[in-house]
Amino acid sequence: MGKRVFATLGYPDDAWGMVKLTPEQQSMLVEAEPDIFRPLPGGWGNGGSTNVRLAKADPKTLQSALSMAWRNVAPKSLIKSQEAKG
């Protein structure tokens, strides 16, 4: 499986996390929840990397963003096996 990062904590500080979304997913979340989500500056943000203000994100919103980010980097076979368990 290896080195597929879909989320991190602590960037730019402990109040924030990051999820690796598509630009379309990022646009949707930033538009819907601008107090929670914002694009990272520069090229990373243009590619979909998105900051999450952790204290403002409710569990359902955070789970949804993490799920999208995981699906963006997970092997298709693993996604299918998770859906089958579902």
Secondary structure, DSSP 8 states (H G I E B T S, - for coil): ------EEESSSSTTEEEEE--HHHHHHHHHH-TTTEEE-SHHHHHTTEEEEEGGG--HHHHHHHHHHHHHHHS-HHHHHHHHHH-
